[in-house]
Amino acid sequence: MDQQQLTEYRYRAVREVLGGSPIGEVAARYGMSRQTLHTWRRRFDQGASWGWLTGPSGLGTVRRGSPPMLRR
């Protein structure tokens, strides 16, 4: 997965939470920790640039049961 695809993937997850989906369900569906998704949402809410999703500090934790495209 290239950087743009990864950014779009993360953005979709945050948009689901902002749309009212429970953060725990979205995190499980996207294969990430709730804390990572909380961090991304907070950065999004603070109006951070797209770097909030692409920088090393935005990578978060990828669980073993994550979709194959996210495994490292």
mmCIF file of the N, C-alpha and C atoms, coordinates in Angstrom:
data_MODEL
# 
_entry.id   MODEL 
# 
loop_
_atom_site.group_PDB 
_atom_site.id 
_atom_site.type_symbol 
_atom_site.label_atom_id 
_atom_site.label_alt_id 
_atom_site.label_comp_id 
_atom_site.label_asym_id 
_atom_site.label_entity_id 
_atom_site.label_seq_id 
_atom_site.pdbx_PDB_ins_code 
_atom_site.Cartn_x 
_atom_site.Cartn_y 
_atom_site.Cartn_z 
_atom_site.occupancy 
_atom_site.B_iso_or_equiv 
_atom_site.pdbx_formal_charge 
_atom_site.auth_seq_id 
_atom_site.auth_comp_id 
_atom_site.auth_asym_id 
_atom_site.auth_atom_id 
_atom_site.pdbx_PDB_model_num 
ATOM 1   N N  . MET A 1 1  ? 0.854   -1.162 0.000  1.00 0.00 ? 1  MET A N  1 
ATOM 2   C CA . MET A 1 1  ? 0.000   0.000  0.000  1.00 0.00 ? 1  MET A CA 1 
ATOM 3   C C  . MET A 1 1  ? 0.904   1.231  0.000  1.00 0.00 ? 1  MET A C  1 
ATOM 4   N N  . ASP A 1 2  ? 0.656   2.143  -0.930 1.00 0.00 ? 2  ASP A N  1 
ATOM 5   C CA . ASP A 1 2  ? 1.481   3.346  -0.971 1.00 0.00 ? 2  ASP A CA 1 
ATOM 6   C C  . ASP A 1 2  ? 0.979   4.375  0.042  1.00 0.00 ? 2  ASP A C  1 
ATOM 7   N N  . GLN A 1 3  ? 1.710   5.453  0.180  1.00 0.00 ? 3  GLN A N  1 
ATOM 8   C CA . GLN A 1 3  ? 1.414   6.460  1.202  1.00 0.00 ? 3  GLN A CA 1 
ATOM 9   C C  . GLN A 1 3  ? 0.038   7.094  1.004  1.00 0.00 ? 3  GLN A C  1 
ATOM 10  N N  . GLN A 1 4  ? -0.335  7.369  -0.240 1.00 0.00 ? 4  GLN A N  1 
ATOM 11  C CA . GLN A 1 4  ? -1.629  7.991  -0.496 1.00 0.00 ? 4  GLN A CA 1 
ATOM 12  C C  . GLN A 1 4  ? -2.777  7.058  -0.111 1.00 0.00 ? 4  GLN A C  1 
ATOM 13  N N  . GLN A 1 5  ? -2.650  5.777  -0.450 1.00 0.00 ? 5  GLN A N  1 
ATOM 14  C CA . GLN A 1 5  ? -3.686  4.810  -0.090 1.00 0.00 ? 5  GLN A CA 1 
ATOM 15  C C  . GLN A 1 5  ? -3.808  4.697  1.430  1.00 0.00 ? 5  GLN A C  1 
ATOM 16  N N  . LEU A 1 6  ? -2.685  4.689  2.112  1.00 0.00 ? 6  LEU A N  1 
ATOM 17  C CA . LEU A 1 6  ? -2.685  4.587  3.566  1.00 0.00 ? 6  LEU A CA 1 
ATOM 18  C C  . LEU A 1 6  ? -3.354  5.817  4.191  1.00 0.00 ? 6  LEU A C  1 
ATOM 19  N N  . THR A 1 7  ? -3.049  6.978  3.658  1.00 0.00 ? 7  THR A N  1 
ATOM 20  C CA . THR A 1 7  ? -3.666  8.211  4.149  1.00 0.00 ? 7  THR A CA 1 
ATOM 21  C C  . THR A 1 7  ? -5.178  8.173  3.958  1.00 0.00 ? 7  THR A C  1 
ATOM 22  N N  . GLU A 1 8  ? -5.630  7.738  2.790  1.00 0.00 ? 8  GLU A N  1 
ATOM 23  C CA . GLU A 1 8  ? -7.063  7.654  2.511  1.00 0.00 ? 8  GLU A CA 1 
ATOM 24  C C  . GLU A 1 8  ? -7.747  6.643  3.428  1.00 0.00 ? 8  GLU A C  1 
ATOM 25  N N  . TYR A 1 9  ? -7.068  5.537  3.707  1.00 0.00 ? 9  TYR A N  1 
ATOM 26  C CA . TYR A 1 9  ? -7.597  4.500  4.590  1.00 0.00 ? 9  TYR A CA 1 
ATOM 27  C C  . TYR A 1 9  ? -7.835  5.074  5.991  1.00 0.00 ? 9  TYR A C  1 
ATOM 28  N N  . ARG A 1 10 ? -6.846  5.802  6.483  1.00 0.00 ? 10 ARG A N  1 
ATOM 29  C CA . ARG A 1 10 ? -6.954  6.406  7.811  1.00 0.00 ? 10 ARG A CA 1 
ATOM 30  C C  . ARG A 1 10 ? -8.038  7.478  7.839  1.00 0.00 ? 10 ARG A C  1 
ATOM 31  N N  . TYR A 1 11 ? -8.106  8.260  6.784  1.00 0.00 ? 11 TYR A N  1 
ATOM 32  C CA . TYR A 1 11 ? -9.113  9.311  6.705  1.00 0.00 ? 11 TYR A CA 1 
ATOM 33  C C  . TYR A 1 11 ? -10.519 8.715  6.742  1.00 0.00 ? 11 TYR A C  1 
ATOM 34  N N  . ARG A 1 12 ? -10.743 7.624  6.029  1.00 0.00 ? 12 ARG A N  1 
ATOM 35  C CA . ARG A 1 12 ? -12.058 6.975  6.041  1.00 0.00 ? 12 ARG A CA 1 
ATOM 36  C C  . ARG A 1 12 ? -12.425 6.522  7.448  1.00 0.00 ? 12 ARG A C  1 
ATOM 37  N N  . ALA A 1 13 ? -11.445 5.975  8.169  1.00 0.00 ? 13 ALA A N  1 
ATOM 38  C CA . ALA A 1 13 ? -11.710 5.523  9.543  1.00 0.00 ? 13 ALA A CA 1 
ATOM 39  C C  . ALA A 1 13 ? -12.130 6.702  10.421 1.00 0.00 ? 13 ALA A C  1 
ATOM 40  N N  . VAL A 1 14 ? -11.426 7.812  10.329 1.00 0.00 ? 14 VAL A N  1 
ATOM 41  C CA . VAL A 1 14 ? -11.758 8.990  11.132 1.00 0.00 ? 14 VAL A CA 1 
ATOM 42  C C  . VAL A 1 14 ? -13.134 9.524  10.740 1.00 0.00 ? 14 VAL A C  1 
ATOM 43  N N  . ARG A 1 15 ? -13.435 9.548  9.457  1.00 0.00 ? 15 ARG A N  1 
ATOM 44  C CA . ARG A 1 15 ? -14.735 10.048 9.002  1.00 0.00 ? 15 ARG A CA 1 
ATOM 45  C C  . ARG A 1 15 ? -15.885 9.194  9.537  1.00 0.00 ? 15 ARG A C  1 
ATOM 46  N N  . GLU A 1 16 ? -15.676 7.891  9.641  1.00 0.00 ? 16 GLU A N  1 
ATOM 47  C CA . GLU A 1 16 ? -16.712 7.023  10.209 1.00 0.00 ? 16 GLU A CA 1 
ATOM 48  C C  . GLU A 1 16 ? -16.995 7.397  11.663 1.00 0.00 ? 16 GLU A C  1 
ATOM 49  N N  . VAL A 1 17 ? -15.940 7.659  12.412 1.00 0.00 ? 17 VAL A N  1 
ATOM 50  C CA . VAL A 1 17 ? -16.104 8.041  13.820 1.00 0.00 ? 17 VAL A CA 1 
ATOM 51  C C  . VAL A 1 17 ? -16.812 9.392  13.898 1.00 0.00 ? 17 VAL A C  1 
ATOM 52  N N  . LEU A 1 18 ? -16.410 10.332 13.077 1.00 0.00 ? 18 LEU A N  1 
ATOM 53  C CA . LEU A 1 18 ? -17.046 11.643 13.074 1.00 0.00 ? 18 LEU A CA 1 
ATOM 54  C C  . LEU A 1 18 ? -18.506 11.551 12.633 1.00 0.00 ? 18 LEU A C  1 
ATOM 55  N N  . GLY A 1 19 ? -18.823 10.523 11.860 1.00 0.00 ? 19 GLY A N  1 
ATOM 56  C CA . GLY A 1 19 ? -20.192 10.310 11.414 1.00 0.00 ? 19 GLY A CA 1 
ATOM 57  C C  . GLY A 1 19 ? -21.071 9.630  12.446 1.00 0.00 ? 19 GLY A C  1 
ATOM 58  N N  . GLY A 1 20 ? -20.497 9.255  13.591 1.00 0.00 ? 20 GLY A N  1 
ATOM 59  C CA . GLY A 1 20 ? -21.290 8.700  14.671 1.00 0.00 ? 20 GLY A CA 1 
ATOM 60  C C  . GLY A 1 20 ? -21.068 7.233  14.979 1.00 0.00 ? 20 GLY A C  1 
ATOM 61  N N  . SER A 1 21 ? -20.222 6.553  14.219 1.00 0.00 ? 21 SER A N  1 
ATOM 62  C CA . SER A 1 21 ? -19.940 5.152  14.520 1.00 0.00 ? 21 SER A CA 1 
ATOM 63  C C  . SER A 1 21 ? -19.099 5.048  15.783 1.00 0.00 ? 21 SER A C  1 
ATOM 64  N N  . PRO A 1 22 ? -19.368 4.042  16.619 1.00 0.00 ? 22 PRO A N  1 
ATOM 65  C CA . PRO A 1 22 ? -18.575 3.872  17.850 1.00 0.00 ? 22 PRO A CA 1 
ATOM 66  C C  . PRO A 1 22 ? -17.100 3.634  17.517 1.00 0.00 ? 22 PRO A C  1 
ATOM 67  N N  . ILE A 1 23 ? -16.234 4.320  18.236 1.00 0.00 ? 23 ILE A N  1 
ATOM 68  C CA . ILE A 1 23 ? -14.808 4.264  17.931 1.00 0.00 ? 23 ILE A CA 1 
ATOM 69  C C  . ILE A 1 23 ? -14.245 2.848  18.076 1.00 0.00 ? 23 ILE A C  1 
ATOM 70  N N  . GLY A 1 24 ? -14.743 2.088  19.044 1.00 0.00 ? 24 GLY A N  1 
ATOM 71  C CA . GLY A 1 24 ? -14.265 0.712  19.216 1.00 0.00 ? 24 GLY A CA 1 
ATOM 72  C C  . GLY A 1 24 ? -14.602 -0.169 18.024 1.00 0.00 ? 24 GLY A C  1 
ATOM 73  N N  . GLU A 1 25 ? -15.795 -0.007 17.479 1.00 0.00 ? 25 GLU A N  1 
ATOM 74  C CA . GLU A 1 25 ? -16.195 -0.793 16.310 1.00 0.00 ? 25 GLU A CA 1 
ATOM 75  C C  . GLU A 1 25 ? -15.384 -0.411 15.081 1.00 0.00 ? 25 GLU A C  1 
ATOM 76  N N  . VAL A 1 26 ? -15.178 0.885  14.886 1.00 0.00 ? 26 VAL A N  1 
ATOM 77  C CA . VAL A 1 26 ? -14.395 1.341  13.731 1.00 0.00 ? 26 VAL A CA 1 
ATOM 78  C C  . VAL A 1 26 ? -12.958 0.852  13.853 1.00 0.00 ? 26 VAL A C  1 
ATOM 79  N N  . ALA A 1 27 ? -12.376 0.973  15.043 1.00 0.00 ? 27 ALA A N  1 
ATOM 80  C CA . ALA A 1 27 ? -11.002 0.515  15.251 1.00 0.00 ? 27 ALA A CA 1 
ATOM 81  C C  . ALA A 1 27 ? -10.871 -0.974 14.949 1.00 0.00 ? 27 ALA A C  1 
ATOM 82  N N  . ALA A 1 28 ? -11.816 -1.773 15.409 1.00 0.00 ? 28 ALA A N  1 
ATOM 83  C CA . ALA A 1 28 ? -11.764 -3.215 15.153 1.00 0.00 ? 28 ALA A CA 1 
ATOM 84  C C  . ALA A 1 28 ? -11.909 -3.507 13.660 1.00 0.00 ? 28 ALA A C  1 
ATOM 85  N N  . ARG A 1 29 ? -12.803 -2.798 13.012 1.00 0.00 ? 29 ARG A N  1 
ATOM 86  C CA . ARG A 1 29 ? -13.038 -3.028 11.590 1.00 0.00 ? 29 ARG A CA 1 
ATOM 87  C C  . ARG A 1 29 ? -11.816 -2.665 10.745 1.00 0.00 ? 29 ARG A C  1 
ATOM 88  N N  . TYR A 1 30 ? -11.100 -1.621 11.162 1.00 0.00 ? 30 TYR A N  1 
ATOM 89  C CA . TYR A 1 30 ? -9.933  -1.171 10.418 1.00 0.00 ? 30 TYR A CA 1 
ATOM 90  C C  . TYR A 1 30 ? -8.629  -1.793 10.922 1.00 0.00 ? 30 TYR A C  1 
ATOM 91  N N  . GLY A 1 31 ? -8.725  -2.614 11.958 1.00 0.00 ? 31 GLY A N  1 
ATOM 92  C CA . GLY A 1 31 ? -7.545  -3.324 12.447 1.00 0.00 ? 31 GLY A CA 1 
ATOM 93  C C  . GLY A 1 31 ? -6.537  -2.446 13.155 1.00 0.00 ? 31 GLY A C  1 
ATOM 94  N N  . MET A 1 32 ? -7.025  -1.499 13.951 1.00 0.00 ? 32 MET A N  1 
ATOM 95  C CA . MET A 1 32 ? -6.122  -0.619 14.681 1.00 0.00 ? 32 MET A CA 1 
ATOM 96  C C  . MET A 1 32 ? -6.584  -0.521 16.130 1.00 0.00 ? 32 MET A C  1 
ATOM 97  N N  . SER A 1 33 ? -5.747  0.040  16.958 1.00 0.00 ? 33 SER A N  1 
ATOM 98  C CA . SER A 1 33 ? -6.141  0.208  18.350 1.00 0.00 ? 33 SER A CA 1 
ATOM 99  C C  . SER A 1 33 ? -7.078  1.407  18.481 1.00 0.00 ? 33 SER A C  1 
ATOM 100 N N  . ARG A 1 34 ? -7.901  1.385  19.518 1.00 0.00 ? 34 ARG A N  1 
ATOM 101 C CA . ARG A 1 34 ? -8.792  2.515  19.785 1.00 0.00 ? 34 ARG A CA 1 
ATOM 102 C C  . ARG A 1 34 ? -7.980  3.776  20.053 1.00 0.00 ? 34 ARG A C  1 
ATOM 103 N N  . GLN A 1 35 ? -6.871  3.613  20.762 1.00 0.00 ? 35 GLN A N  1 
ATOM 104 C CA . GLN A 1 35 ? -6.024  4.764  21.085 1.00 0.00 ? 35 GLN A CA 1 
ATOM 105 C C  . GLN A 1 35 ? -5.497  5.432  19.816 1.00 0.00 ? 35 GLN A C  1 
ATOM 106 N N  . THR A 1 36 ? -5.078  4.643  18.837 1.00 0.00 ? 36 THR A N  1 
ATOM 107 C CA . THR A 1 36 ? -4.592  5.204  17.583 1.00 0.00 ? 36 THR A CA 1 
ATOM 108 C C  . THR A 1 36 ? -5.682  6.009  16.904 1.00 0.00 ? 36 THR A C  1 
ATOM 109 N N  . LEU A 1 37 ? -6.873  5.461  16.855 1.00 0.00 ? 37 LEU A N  1 
ATOM 110 C CA . LEU A 1 37 ? -7.982  6.160  16.220 1.00 0.00 ? 37 LEU A CA 1 
ATOM 111 C C  . LEU A 1 37 ? -8.361  7.423  17.004 1.00 0.00 ? 37 LEU A C  1 
ATOM 112 N N  . HIS A 1 38 ? -8.292  7.374  18.329 1.00 0.00 ? 38 HIS A N  1 
ATOM 113 C CA . HIS A 1 38 ? -8.527  8.581  19.139 1.00 0.00 ? 38 HIS A CA 1 
ATOM 114 C C  . HIS A 1 38 ? -7.488  9.655  18.800 1.00 0.00 ? 38 HIS A C  1 
ATOM 115 N N  . THR A 1 39 ? -6.245  9.240  18.647 1.00 0.00 ? 39 THR A N  1 
ATOM 116 C CA . THR A 1 39 ? -5.168  10.181 18.323 1.00 0.00 ? 39 THR A CA 1 
ATOM 117 C C  . THR A 1 39 ? -5.420  10.835 16.972 1.00 0.00 ? 39 THR A C  1 
ATOM 118 N N  . TRP A 1 40 ? -5.767  10.031 15.975 1.00 0.00 ? 40 TRP A N  1 
ATOM 119 C CA . TRP A 1 40 ? -6.026  10.585 14.639 1.00 0.00 ? 40 TRP A CA 1 
ATOM 120 C C  . TRP A 1 40 ? -7.213  11.531 14.678 1.00 0.00 ? 40 TRP A C  1 
ATOM 121 N N  . ARG A 1 41 ? -8.254  11.166 15.403 1.00 0.00 ? 41 ARG A N  1 
ATOM 122 C CA . ARG A 1 41 ? -9.432  12.028 15.481 1.00 0.00 ? 41 ARG A CA 1 
ATOM 123 C C  . ARG A 1 41 ? -9.086  13.358 16.152 1.00 0.00 ? 41 ARG A C  1 
ATOM 124 N N  . ARG A 1 42 ? -8.320  13.287 17.221 1.00 0.00 ? 42 ARG A N  1 
ATOM 125 C CA . ARG A 1 42 ? -7.923  14.508 17.927 1.00 0.00 ? 42 ARG A CA 1 
ATOM 126 C C  . ARG A 1 42 ? -7.121  15.422 16.988 1.00 0.00 ? 42 ARG A C  1 
ATOM 127 N N  . ARG A 1 43 ? -6.195  14.847 16.252 1.00 0.00 ? 43 ARG A N  1 
ATOM 128 C CA . ARG A 1 43 ? -5.407  15.647 15.309 1.00 0.00 ? 43 ARG A CA 1 
ATOM 129 C C  . ARG A 1 43 ? -6.304  16.250 14.225 1.00 0.00 ? 43 ARG A C  1 
ATOM 130 N N  . PHE A 1 44 ? -7.240  15.467 13.758 1.00 0.00 ? 44 PHE A N  1 
ATOM 131 C CA . PHE A 1 44 ? -8.170  15.954 12.742 1.00 0.00 ? 44 PHE A CA 1 
ATOM 132 C C  . PHE A 1 44 ? -9.000  17.112 13.306 1.00 0.00 ? 44 PHE A C  1 
ATOM 133 N N  . ASP A 1 45 ? -9.510  16.936 14.521 1.00 0.00 ? 45 ASP A N  1 
ATOM 134 C CA . ASP A 1 45 ? -10.328 17.969 15.168 1.00 0.00 ? 45 ASP A CA 1 
ATOM 135 C C  . ASP A 1 45 ? -9.542  19.255 15.401 1.00 0.00 ? 45 ASP A C  1 
ATOM 136 N N  . GLN A 1 46 ? -8.242  19.122 15.607 1.00 0.00 ? 46 GLN A N  1 
ATOM 137 C CA . GLN A 1 46 ? -7.400  20.290 15.856 1.00 0.00 ? 46 GLN A CA 1 
ATOM 138 C C  . GLN A 1 46 ? -7.032  21.009 14.558 1.00 0.00 ? 46 GLN A C  1 
ATOM 139 N N  . GLY A 1 47 ? -7.478  20.469 13.433 1.00 0.00 ? 47 GLY A N  1 
ATOM 140 C CA . GLY A 1 47 ? -7.233  21.112 12.148 1.00 0.00 ? 47 GLY A CA 1 
ATOM 141 C C  . GLY A 1 47 ? -5.835  20.904 11.616 1.00 0.00 ? 47 GLY A C  1 
ATOM 142 N N  . ALA A 1 48 ? -5.191  19.841 12.042 1.00 0.00 ? 48 ALA A N  1 
ATOM 143 C CA . ALA A 1 48 ? -3.838  19.562 11.559 1.00 0.00 ? 48 ALA A CA 1 
ATOM 144 C C  . ALA A 1 48 ? -3.864  19.286 10.057 1.00 0.00 ? 48 ALA A C  1 
ATOM 145 N N  . SER A 1 49 ? -2.749  19.513 9.408  1.00 0.00 ? 49 SER A N  1 
ATOM 146 C CA . SER A 1 49 ? -2.648  19.255 7.972  1.00 0.00 ? 49 SER A CA 1 
ATOM 147 C C  . SER A 1 49 ? -2.664  17.747 7.723  1.00 0.00 ? 49 SER A C  1 
ATOM 148 N N  . TRP A 1 50 ? -2.606  17.360 6.460  1.00 0.00 ? 50 TRP A N  1 
ATOM 149 C CA . TRP A 1 50 ? -2.633  15.938 6.112  1.00 0.00 ? 50 TRP A CA 1 
ATOM 150 C C  . TRP A 1 50 ? -1.471  15.177 6.730  1.00 0.00 ? 50 TRP A C  1 
ATOM 151 N N  . GLY A 1 51 ? -0.453  15.875 7.188  1.00 0.00 ? 51 GLY A N  1 
ATOM 152 C CA . GLY A 1 51 ? 0.677   15.202 7.822  1.00 0.00 ? 51 GLY A CA 1 
ATOM 153 C C  . GLY A 1 51 ? 0.282   14.414 9.053  1.00 0.00 ? 51 GLY A C  1 
ATOM 154 N N  . TRP A 1 52 ? -0.852  14.756 9.664  1.00 0.00 ? 52 TRP A N  1 
ATOM 155 C CA . TRP A 1 52 ? -1.309  14.025 10.845 1.00 0.00 ? 52 TRP A CA 1 
ATOM 156 C C  . TRP A 1 52 ? -1.573  12.567 10.536 1.00 0.00 ? 52 TRP A C  1 
ATOM 157 N N  . LEU A 1 53 ? -1.786  12.251 9.270  1.00 0.00 ? 53 LEU A N  1 
ATOM 158 C CA . LEU A 1 53 ? -2.054  10.863 8.890  1.00 0.00 ? 53 LEU A CA 1 
ATOM 159 C C  . LEU A 1 53 ? -0.850  10.180 8.273  1.00 0.00 ? 53 LEU A C  1 
ATOM 160 N N  . THR A 1 54 ? 0.100   10.944 7.788  1.00 0.00 ? 54 THR A N  1 
ATOM 161 C CA . THR A 1 54 ? 1.168   10.331 7.007  1.00 0.00 ? 54 THR A CA 1 
ATOM 162 C C  . THR A 1 54 ? 2.503   10.250 7.719  1.00 0.00 ? 54 THR A C  1 
ATOM 163 N N  . GLY A 1 55 ? 2.727   11.073 8.722  1.00 0.00 ? 55 GLY A N  1 
ATOM 164 C CA . GLY A 1 55 ? 4.013   11.094 9.399  1.00 0.00 ? 55 GLY A CA 1 
ATOM 165 C C  . GLY A 1 55 ? 4.233   9.880  10.272 1.00 0.00 ? 55 GLY A C  1 
ATOM 166 N N  . PRO A 1 56 ? 5.498   9.626  10.653 1.00 0.00 ? 56 PRO A N  1 
ATOM 167 C CA . PRO A 1 56 ? 5.812   8.471  11.490 1.00 0.00 ? 56 PRO A CA 1 
ATOM 168 C C  . PRO A 1 56 ? 5.013   8.438  12.791 1.00 0.00 ? 56 PRO A C  1 
ATOM 169 N N  . SER A 1 57 ? 4.705   9.591  13.347 1.00 0.00 ? 57 SER A N  1 
ATOM 170 C CA . SER A 1 57 ? 3.950   9.601  14.595 1.00 0.00 ? 57 SER A CA 1 
ATOM 171 C C  . SER A 1 57 ? 2.480   9.257  14.370 1.00 0.00 ? 57 SER A C  1 
ATOM 172 N N  . GLY A 1 58 ? 2.037   9.191  13.131 1.00 0.00 ? 58 GLY A N  1 
ATOM 173 C CA . GLY A 1 58 ? 0.654   8.864  12.822 1.00 0.00 ? 58 GLY A CA 1 
ATOM 174 C C  . GLY A 1 58 ? 0.440   7.419  12.441 1.00 0.00 ? 58 GLY A C  1 
ATOM 175 N N  . LEU A 1 59 ? 1.491   6.614  12.523 1.00 0.00 ? 59 LEU A N  1 
ATOM 176 C CA . LEU A 1 59 ? 1.374   5.234  12.056 1.00 0.00 ? 59 LEU A CA 1 
ATOM 177 C C  . LEU A 1 59 ? 0.537   4.366  12.967 1.00 0.00 ? 59 LEU A C  1 
ATOM 178 N N  . GLY A 1 60 ? 0.652   4.542  14.256 1.00 0.00 ? 60 GLY A N  1 
ATOM 179 C CA . GLY A 1 60 ? -0.165  3.760  15.176 1.00 0.00 ? 60 GLY A CA 1 
ATOM 180 C C  . GLY A 1 60 ? 0.221   2.298  15.212 1.00 0.00 ? 60 GLY A C  1 
ATOM 181 N N  . THR A 1 61 ? -0.625  1.506  15.828 1.00 0.00 ? 61 THR A N  1 
ATOM 182 C CA . THR A 1 61 ? -0.381  0.088  16.008 1.00 0.00 ? 61 THR A CA 1 
ATOM 183 C C  . THR A 1 61 ? -1.248  -0.712 15.060 1.00 0.00 ? 61 THR A C  1 
ATOM 184 N N  . VAL A 1 62 ? -0.629  -1.654 14.366 1.00 0.00 ? 62 VAL A N  1 
ATOM 185 C CA . VAL A 1 62 ? -1.378  -2.539 13.490 1.00 0.00 ? 62 VAL A CA 1 
ATOM 186 C C  . VAL A 1 62 ? -1.428  -3.901 14.161 1.00 0.00 ? 62 VAL A C  1 
ATOM 187 N N  . ARG A 1 63 ? -2.622  -4.375 14.408 1.00 0.00 ? 63 ARG A N  1 
ATOM 188 C CA . ARG A 1 63 ? -2.796  -5.649 15.094 1.00 0.00 ? 63 ARG A CA 1 
ATOM 189 C C  . ARG A 1 63 ? -2.498  -6.819 14.175 1.00 0.00 ? 63 ARG A C  1 
ATOM 190 N N  . ARG A 1 64 ? -2.181  -7.940 14.786 1.00 0.00 ? 64 ARG A N  1 
ATOM 191 C CA . ARG A 1 64 ? -1.873  -9.144 14.042 1.00 0.00 ? 64 ARG A CA 1 
ATOM 192 C C  . ARG A 1 64 ? -3.039  -9.562 13.140 1.00 0.00 ? 64 ARG A C  1 
ATOM 193 N N  . GLY A 1 65 ? -4.271  -9.328 13.573 1.00 0.00 ? 65 GLY A N  1 
ATOM 194 C CA . GLY A 1 65 ? -5.437  -9.714 12.799 1.00 0.00 ? 65 GLY A CA 1 
ATOM 195 C C  . GLY A 1 65 ? -5.894  -8.651 11.810 1.00 0.00 ? 65 GLY A C  1 
ATOM 196 N N  . SER A 1 66 ? -5.018  -7.684 11.526 1.00 0.00 ? 66 SER A N  1 
ATOM 197 C CA . SER A 1 66 ? -5.368  -6.593 10.622 1.00 0.00 ? 66 SER A CA 1 
ATOM 198 C C  . SER A 1 66 ? -5.499  -7.082 9.192  1.00 0.00 ? 66 SER A C  1 
ATOM 199 N N  . PRO A 1 67 ? -6.197  -6.307 8.370  1.00 0.00 ? 67 PRO A N  1 
ATOM 200 C CA . PRO A 1 67 ? -6.250  -6.664 6.959  1.00 0.00 ? 67 PRO A CA 1 
ATOM 201 C C  . PRO A 1 67 ? -4.835  -6.813 6.419  1.00 0.00 ? 67 PRO A C  1 
ATOM 202 N N  . PRO A 1 68 ? -4.577  -7.792 5.553  1.00 0.00 ? 68 PRO A N  1 
ATOM 203 C CA . PRO A 1 68 ? -3.221  -8.055 5.063  1.00 0.00 ? 68 PRO A CA 1 
ATOM 204 C C  . PRO A 1 68 ? -2.512  -6.830 4.496  1.00 0.00 ? 68 PRO A C  1 
ATOM 205 N N  . MET A 1 69 ? -3.250  -5.924 3.886  1.00 0.00 ? 69 MET A N  1 
ATOM 206 C CA . MET A 1 69 ? -2.609  -4.778 3.274  1.00 0.00 ? 69 MET A CA 1 
ATOM 207 C C  . MET A 1 69 ? -1.986  -3.838 4.298  1.00 0.00 ? 69 MET A C  1 
ATOM 208 N N  . LEU A 1 70 ? -2.341  -3.979 5.574  1.00 0.00 ? 70 LEU A N  1 
ATOM 209 C CA . LEU A 1 70 ? -1.775  -3.114 6.606  1.00 0.00 ? 70 LEU A CA 1 
ATOM 210 C C  . LEU A 1 70 ? -0.676  -3.777 7.410  1.00 0.00 ? 70 LEU A C  1 
ATOM 211 N N  . ARG A 1 71 ? -0.475  -5.040 7.243  1.00 0.00 ? 71 ARG A N  1 
ATOM 212 C CA . ARG A 1 71 ? 0.564   -5.728 8.013  1.00 0.00 ? 71 ARG A CA 1 
ATOM 213 C C  . ARG A 1 71 ? 1.936   -5.270 7.553  1.00 0.00 ? 71 ARG A C  1 
ATOM 214 N N  . ARG A 1 72 ? 2.836   -5.165 8.517  1.00 0.00 ? 72 ARG A N  1 
ATOM 215 C CA . ARG A 1 72 ? 4.202   -4.717 8.201  1.00 0.00 ? 72 ARG A CA 1 
ATOM 216 C C  . ARG A 1 72 ? 5.122   -5.895 8.114  1.00 0.00 ? 72 ARG A C  1 
# 
